[in-house]
Amino acid sequence: MNSYKEIRSAYDILLNVYRDGAYLNIAMKDVTNKRVAKLVYGVLDYHYELNYILNQLAVKGIKNNVRPLALIALYSVIKLQTPENVVINETKDVLEEIGKSALTNFFTAIIKKAVQKQYEYPKKSDKNYIEVKYNLPSWLVGMYKKDYPETFEEIINVGETPFVHIRLNKNCTEEEIKKIAPDAKKTLTGFFVRNSREIGLFNTLGKITYMSYGSTLIAESIHANSGMEILDTCAAPGGKAIYMAQKGAAVIACDIHEHRVDLIRAYADRMHVGVTVYKQDATVFLKKWEERFDVVLIDAPCSGFGVTGKKKDVIFNKTYDDILALAELQREILDNACKYVKKGGLLVYSTCTVFNKENAENVNWFLSQHPEFKREKIDLPYDNDGSIQFLPDGKGMEGFFVCHMRKA
């Protein structure tokens, strides 16, 4: 790929994310070029800093349809130390290709000013200081500080892991994994491996599946077996439901949207696992399921702030009001889905976020409204009182929450 084509690809992806609200993981699904990936994730990692600098260098403003290209140029010269002439020439080529060659001189001036460091960073007293320092919206930094006053900076600054987590299907052996991934690191539920073409092929063939470590631990904590009937209320794309079905449980997996229901079916087909799939709103009561299930899993729709590593768009597409609305939806689901748990059965609540507003506070509210449920210690090798908050550690673990509640 010509070097300016890499810039163009990164520009198209960022424009799709910023302007059109596309999901980053979907936009990046077929990207194999390392430079394109580095540019996209780099711009998003330094979103607030780069925009703060750009606003100083482009005093007359810059339109949203070309702003991502300016951010790529700034990231290249400021963070990657790419030679000035290379960035100018590549940017010029992209501008010509997208019909914006009239902006060439304007972009060239911005790049030169950046190289000459004709910009300043905000002082502590400035309103932008927090956002630029942490490259996060100030309201989000406030939530981290509130919930993790001693360790919030450590959590915010956790680096990316070079590994992905995989779970083996029954037609795959550990020896096969070790052969294609010699540095694979065994976990309780699978392996951390460096992604590769061979690993990708194994996934396509259904020999393994990509599944975050935290997600597998949530499914493993249920200890599903052939004597259980389990309802997974918000199941898409289906990883936990299929994990539990492979353990022998009779699993019903639901989601509210038809296209997400299709994802579950496709996942089950690839893994050759039988799962009963329904399109069903988890907030709407279904009489035939009342007190029917041994286990009800609520893997609730959430803000996703525990898994932002490859989903940087989560940071820009959410507001504090969104968190409040999600917490309310999560309570509606808890209030409804708990009715499906049989006496003596287990209710499992989980999210992929780190904030108490969606996790501990919801559990405490639910238990105050439903005294027939009590916390039950989770059988995993982690100290807990019925709840576990996993935090991102840069070694592969991401931010997940799980709580077990037993019905009397």
C-alpha positions as CSV (number, residue, x, y, z in Angstrom):
1,M,0.0,0.0,0.0
2,N,1.4,3.4,-1.0
3,S,2.1,5.5,2.1
4,Y,-0.5,8.2,1.4
5,K,-3.0,5.4,0.9
6,E,-2.4,4.4,4.5
7,I,-3.2,8.0,5.6
8,R,-6.3,7.9,3.4
9,S,-7.5,4.6,5.0
10,A,-6.9,6.0,8.5
11,Y,-8.7,9.2,7.5
12,D,-11.7,7.3,6.2
13,I,-12.0,5.2,9.4
14,L,-11.7,8.2,11.7
15,L,-14.2,10.2,9.7
16,N,-16.6,7.3,9.9
17,V,-16.1,7.1,13.7
18,Y,-16.2,10.9,14.4
19,R,-18.8,12.1,12.0
20,D,-21.0,9.1,11.4
21,G,-20.8,7.5,14.9
22,A,-19.5,4.2,13.5
23,Y,-18.4,1.5,16.0
24,L,-14.6,1.5,15.9
25,N,-14.3,-2.3,16.3
26,I,-16.5,-2.8,13.2
27,A,-14.7,-0.1,11.2
28,M,-11.3,-1.7,12.1
29,K,-12.6,-5.3,11.5
30,D,-10.7,-5.9,8.2
31,V,-7.7,-3.7,8.8
32,T,-4.4,-5.6,8.6
33,N,-2.1,-2.7,7.9
34,K,-0.1,-1.9,11.0
35,R,0.5,1.7,10.2
36,V,-3.2,2.3,9.5
37,A,-4.0,0.8,12.9
38,K,-1.3,2.8,14.6
39,L,-2.6,6.1,13.2
40,V,-6.2,5.4,14.0
41,Y,-5.7,4.2,17.6
42,G,-3.0,6.9,18.1
43,V,-5.3,9.8,17.1
44,L,-8.0,8.4,19.4
45,D,-5.6,7.9,22.3
46,Y,-4.5,11.5,22.1
47,H,-7.9,12.9,21.0
48,Y,-8.1,15.8,23.5
49,E,-4.5,16.8,23.3
50,L,-4.4,16.8,19.5
51,N,-7.7,18.7,19.2
52,Y,-6.4,21.3,21.8
53,I,-3.3,21.8,19.7
54,L,-5.2,21.9,16.4
55,N,-7.5,24.6,17.8
56,Q,-4.5,26.8,18.4
57,L,-2.9,26.2,15.1
58,A,-6.0,26.5,13.0
59,V,-7.3,29.8,14.4
60,K,-10.0,30.2,11.7
61,G,-11.3,26.7,12.5
62,I,-11.4,23.6,10.4
63,K,-14.4,21.7,9.1
64,N,-15.4,18.3,10.6
65,N,-15.1,16.5,7.2
66,V,-11.3,17.2,7.1
67,R,-10.5,17.5,10.8
68,P,-9.5,13.8,11.1
69,L,-6.9,14.3,8.4
70,A,-5.4,17.3,10.4
71,L,-5.4,15.1,13.6
72,I,-3.5,12.4,11.7
73,A,-0.9,14.9,10.5
74,L,-0.4,16.3,14.0
75,Y,-0.2,12.8,15.5
76,S,2.4,11.9,12.9
77,V,4.7,14.9,13.5
78,I,4.2,15.3,17.2
79,K,4.0,11.8,18.6
80,L,5.6,9.7,15.9
81,Q,8.2,12.3,14.8
82,T,7.5,11.5,11.2
83,P,9.6,13.9,9.0
84,E,7.8,17.1,8.1
85,N,8.1,16.7,4.3
86,V,6.7,13.2,4.4
87,V,3.6,14.3,6.3
88,I,3.1,17.3,4.1
89,N,3.4,15.3,0.9
90,E,1.1,12.5,2.1
91,T,-1.5,15.0,3.3
92,K,-1.3,16.8,0.0
93,D,-2.0,13.6,-1.9
94,V,-5.0,12.7,0.3
95,L,-6.4,16.2,0.0
96,E,-6.2,15.9,-3.8
97,E,-7.9,12.5,-3.7
98,I,-10.8,13.7,-1.7
99,G,-11.3,16.8,-3.7
100,K,-9.9,19.3,-1.2
101,S,-6.6,20.3,-2.8
102,A,-7.5,24.0,-2.2
103,L,-6.7,23.3,1.5
104,T,-3.1,22.2,0.8
105,N,-1.5,25.4,1.9
106,F,-3.7,25.6,4.9
107,F,-2.7,22.1,6.0
108,T,1.0,22.7,5.2
109,A,1.0,25.7,7.5
110,I,-0.6,23.7,10.3
111,I,2.0,21.0,10.0
112,K,4.9,23.5,9.9
113,K,3.6,25.3,13.0
114,A,3.3,21.9,14.8
115,V,6.9,21.0,13.9
116,Q,8.0,24.4,15.2
117,K,6.0,23.8,18.4
118,Q,3.9,27.0,18.0
119,Y,1.5,25.8,20.5
120,E,1.1,25.5,24.3
121,Y,-0.4,23.0,26.7
122,P,-3.1,24.2,29.2
123,K,-2.2,25.4,32.7
124,K,-3.7,23.7,35.7
125,S,-6.1,26.6,36.1
126,D,-7.5,26.1,32.5
127,K,-10.7,24.3,32.0
128,N,-9.1,22.0,29.4
129,Y,-6.3,20.9,31.7
130,I,-7.9,17.7,32.9
131,E,-9.1,16.6,29.5
132,V,-5.7,17.2,27.9
133,K,-3.7,15.6,30.8
134,Y,-5.7,12.4,30.7
135,N,-7.0,12.5,27.2
136,L,-10.5,11.8,28.6
137,P,-13.6,14.0,29.0
138,S,-13.5,15.8,32.4
139,W,-16.8,14.2,33.6
140,L,-15.3,10.7,33.0
141,V,-12.1,11.5,34.9
142,G,-14.4,12.7,37.7
143,M,-16.1,9.3,37.8
144,Y,-12.8,7.5,38.0
145,K,-11.6,9.7,40.8
146,K,-14.9,9.2,42.7
147,D,-14.9,5.4,42.5
148,Y,-11.1,4.9,42.7
149,P,-9.7,7.9,44.5
150,E,-6.3,6.2,45.3
151,T,-5.8,4.3,42.0
152,F,-7.7,6.2,39.3
153,E,-4.6,7.4,37.5
154,E,-3.2,3.9,37.4
155,I,-6.5,2.6,35.9
156,I,-6.7,5.4,33.4
157,N,-3.1,4.9,32.3
158,V,-3.1,1.1,31.9
159,G,-1.4,0.3,28.6
160,E,-2.5,-2.0,25.8
161,T,-1.7,-5.6,26.0
162,P,-0.1,-7.3,22.9
163,F,-2.2,-10.4,23.6
164,V,-5.8,-11.5,22.9
165,H,-7.6,-14.2,24.9
166,I,-8.9,-17.3,23.3
167,R,-11.0,-20.2,24.4
168,L,-10.6,-23.7,23.0
169,N,-13.4,-25.7,21.4
170,K,-13.6,-29.4,22.0
171,N,-12.0,-30.1,18.6
172,C,-8.8,-28.2,19.5
173,T,-6.0,-29.3,21.8
174,E,-3.6,-27.3,23.9
175,E,-0.7,-28.9,21.8
176,E,-2.2,-27.4,18.6
177,I,-2.3,-23.9,20.2
178,K,1.3,-24.3,21.5
179,K,2.4,-25.2,18.0
180,I,1.0,-22.1,16.3
181,A,1.6,-19.8,19.4
182,P,4.7,-21.0,21.2
183,D,4.5,-18.1,23.7
184,A,0.8,-18.8,24.6
185,K,0.1,-18.2,28.3
186,K,-2.5,-20.5,29.9
187,T,-5.3,-19.0,31.9
188,L,-8.1,-20.6,34.0
189,T,-10.3,-20.7,30.9
190,G,-8.0,-20.6,27.8
191,F,-4.9,-18.8,26.6
192,F,-3.5,-15.4,26.1
193,V,-1.8,-15.4,22.6
194,R,-0.4,-13.0,20.1
195,N,-3.0,-12.7,17.3
196,S,-1.8,-14.2,14.0
197,R,-3.1,-15.5,10.7
198,E,-3.0,-19.0,12.1
199,I,-5.0,-18.0,15.2
200,G,-7.5,-16.2,13.0
201,L,-7.9,-19.3,10.9
202,F,-8.5,-21.5,13.9
203,N,-11.3,-19.0,14.9
204,T,-12.9,-19.2,11.5
205,L,-12.8,-23.0,11.6
206,G,-14.5,-23.0,15.0
207,K,-11.5,-24.6,16.7
208,I,-11.1,-21.6,19.1
209,T,-13.0,-18.5,19.8
210,Y,-11.9,-15.0,20.8
211,M,-13.4,-14.3,24.2
212,S,-12.1,-11.7,26.7
213,Y,-10.7,-13.3,29.9
214,G,-13.2,-11.5,32.1
215,S,-16.1,-12.7,30.0
216,T,-14.9,-16.3,30.3
217,L,-14.5,-16.0,34.1
218,I,-18.1,-14.7,34.4
219,A,-19.4,-17.7,32.4
220,E,-17.1,-20.1,34.3
221,S,-18.3,-18.7,37.7
222,I,-21.7,-20.2,37.0
223,H,-20.3,-23.8,36.8
224,A,-22.9,-24.8,34.3
225,N,-23.7,-28.5,33.9
226,S,-26.1,-30.9,32.2
227,G,-28.6,-30.6,35.0
228,M,-29.1,-26.8,34.6
229,E,-31.6,-24.8,32.6
230,I,-30.1,-21.3,32.1
231,L,-31.5,-18.1,30.7
232,D,-29.0,-15.6,29.2
233,T,-31.2,-12.4,28.9
234,C,-28.9,-10.1,27.0
235,A,-26.8,-12.7,25.2
236,A,-25.4,-11.2,21.9
237,P,-23.0,-11.9,20.5
238,G,-23.4,-15.2,22.4
239,G,-20.0,-16.0,24.0
240,K,-21.2,-16.7,27.5
241,A,-24.3,-18.6,26.4
242,I,-22.3,-20.9,24.1
243,Y,-19.6,-21.4,26.8
244,M,-22.3,-22.6,29.3
245,A,-24.0,-24.8,26.6
246,Q,-20.7,-26.5,26.0
247,K,-20.6,-27.4,29.7
248,G,-23.9,-29.3,29.1
249,A,-26.5,-26.8,30.3
250,A,-29.7,-26.2,28.4
251,V,-29.4,-22.5,27.5
252,I,-31.9,-20.1,26.2
253,A,-30.2,-17.0,24.8
254,C,-32.1,-13.7,24.1
255,D,-31.5,-10.3,22.7
256,I,-33.8,-7.4,21.8
257,H,-32.6,-6.8,18.3
258,E,-33.0,-9.2,15.4
259,H,-29.6,-8.6,13.9
260,R,-28.0,-9.4,17.3
261,V,-30.1,-12.6,17.6
262,D,-28.6,-13.5,14.2
263,L,-25.1,-13.0,15.7
264,I,-25.9,-15.5,18.4
265,R,-27.1,-18.1,15.9
266,A,-24.0,-17.6,13.7
267,Y,-21.7,-17.9,16.7
268,A,-23.4,-21.1,17.8
269,D,-23.2,-22.6,14.3
270,R,-19.5,-21.8,14.1
271,M,-18.9,-23.5,17.4
272,H,-21.2,-26.4,16.6
273,V,-23.2,-25.8,19.8
274,G,-26.9,-26.1,20.4
275,V,-28.5,-23.0,22.0
276,T,-32.1,-22.0,21.9
277,V,-32.3,-18.4,20.6
278,Y,-35.2,-15.9,21.0
279,K,-35.7,-12.2,20.2
280,Q,-36.9,-10.9,23.5
281,D,-36.9,-7.6,25.4
282,A,-35.3,-8.3,28.8
283,T,-37.5,-5.6,30.4
284,V,-40.8,-7.2,29.3
285,F,-42.2,-10.0,31.5
286,L,-42.8,-13.4,29.9
287,K,-45.2,-15.4,32.0
288,K,-44.1,-18.8,30.7
289,W,-40.6,-18.2,32.1
290,E,-41.7,-17.3,35.6
291,E,-39.6,-19.1,38.3
292,R,-38.4,-21.6,35.6
293,F,-34.6,-21.3,35.5
294,D,-31.8,-22.6,37.7
295,V,-29.7,-19.6,36.6
296,V,-30.6,-16.3,35.0
297,L,-27.6,-14.4,33.6
298,I,-28.0,-10.6,33.1
299,D,-25.0,-9.5,31.1
300,A,-26.5,-6.0,31.1
301,P,-26.1,-3.4,28.4
302,C,-23.6,-1.0,29.9
303,S,-21.3,1.9,29.1
304,G,-18.4,-0.4,28.2
305,F,-15.8,1.6,30.1
306,G,-14.0,-1.6,31.1
307,V,-13.2,-2.6,27.6
308,T,-12.1,0.6,25.9
309,G,-8.8,-0.8,24.7
310,K,-10.0,-1.5,21.1
311,K,-13.2,0.5,21.4
312,K,-11.9,4.0,21.9
313,D,-15.1,5.4,20.4
314,V,-16.8,4.4,23.6
315,I,-15.1,7.4,25.2
316,F,-16.5,9.9,22.7
317,N,-19.9,8.5,22.1
318,K,-21.0,8.5,25.8
319,T,-22.1,11.2,28.2
320,Y,-22.8,11.2,31.9
321,D,-26.5,11.3,31.1
322,D,-26.0,8.1,29.1
323,I,-24.5,6.5,32.2
324,L,-27.6,7.5,34.2
325,A,-29.9,6.2,31.5
326,L,-28.0,2.9,31.3
327,A,-28.2,2.5,35.1
328,E,-32.0,2.9,35.0
329,L,-32.3,0.4,32.1
330,Q,-30.1,-2.1,34.1
331,R,-32.4,-1.8,37.1
332,E,-35.5,-2.4,34.9
333,I,-33.8,-5.6,33.6
334,L,-32.9,-6.7,37.1
335,D,-36.4,-6.1,38.3
336,N,-37.9,-8.1,35.5
337,A,-35.5,-10.9,34.9
338,C,-35.3,-11.9,38.6
339,K,-38.8,-13.2,38.2
340,Y,-37.5,-16.0,36.0
341,V,-35.3,-17.5,38.8
342,K,-36.7,-20.5,40.5
343,K,-36.6,-20.8,44.3
344,G,-33.1,-21.8,45.2
345,G,-31.9,-20.6,41.9
346,L,-29.1,-18.1,41.0
347,L,-29.2,-14.6,39.6
348,V,-26.0,-13.5,38.0
349,Y,-25.5,-9.8,37.1
350,S,-22.5,-8.7,35.1
351,T,-21.2,-5.7,33.1
352,C,-18.1,-4.8,31.2
353,T,-17.6,-1.5,33.0
354,V,-15.8,-0.3,36.1
355,F,-18.2,2.2,37.6
356,N,-20.2,1.8,40.7
357,K,-23.2,3.6,39.2
358,E,-23.7,0.6,36.9
359,N,-22.4,-2.1,39.2
360,A,-22.4,-2.0,43.0
361,E,-25.0,0.7,43.3
362,N,-27.4,-1.3,41.1
363,V,-26.8,-4.5,43.1
364,N,-27.4,-2.7,46.4
365,W,-30.6,-1.1,45.0
366,F,-31.8,-4.5,43.7
367,L,-31.2,-6.3,47.0
368,S,-33.0,-3.6,48.9
369,Q,-36.0,-4.1,46.6
370,H,-35.8,-7.9,46.6
371,P,-35.0,-9.3,50.0
372,E,-35.6,-12.8,48.8
373,F,-32.2,-12.6,47.1
374,K,-28.9,-12.7,49.0
375,R,-25.3,-12.3,47.8
376,E,-23.5,-15.6,47.5
377,K,-19.7,-16.0,47.4
378,I,-18.5,-16.6,43.9
379,D,-16.4,-19.8,43.4
380,L,-13.4,-18.2,41.6
381,P,-9.9,-17.8,42.9
382,Y,-10.5,-14.1,43.8
383,D,-11.4,-12.8,47.2
384,N,-15.1,-11.7,47.2
385,D,-18.3,-11.3,49.1
386,G,-20.5,-12.2,46.2
387,S,-19.2,-9.5,43.9
388,I,-16.0,-9.2,42.0
389,Q,-14.8,-6.0,40.2
390,F,-12.1,-6.9,37.7
391,L,-9.9,-4.0,36.7
392,P,-7.8,-3.5,33.5
393,D,-4.2,-4.5,34.3
394,G,-2.4,-4.1,30.9
395,K,-1.7,-7.8,31.0
396,G,-4.9,-9.0,29.4
397,M,-7.5,-8.5,32.1
398,E,-10.1,-5.9,31.3
399,G,-12.8,-4.2,33.4
400,F,-15.6,-6.6,34.2
401,F,-18.1,-6.8,37.1
402,V,-20.0,-9.9,38.3
403,C,-22.3,-10.5,41.2
404,H,-24.1,-13.7,42.3
405,M,-27.4,-13.6,44.2
406,R,-29.2,-16.7,45.4
407,K,-33.0,-16.7,45.7
408,A,-34.4,-18.1,48.9
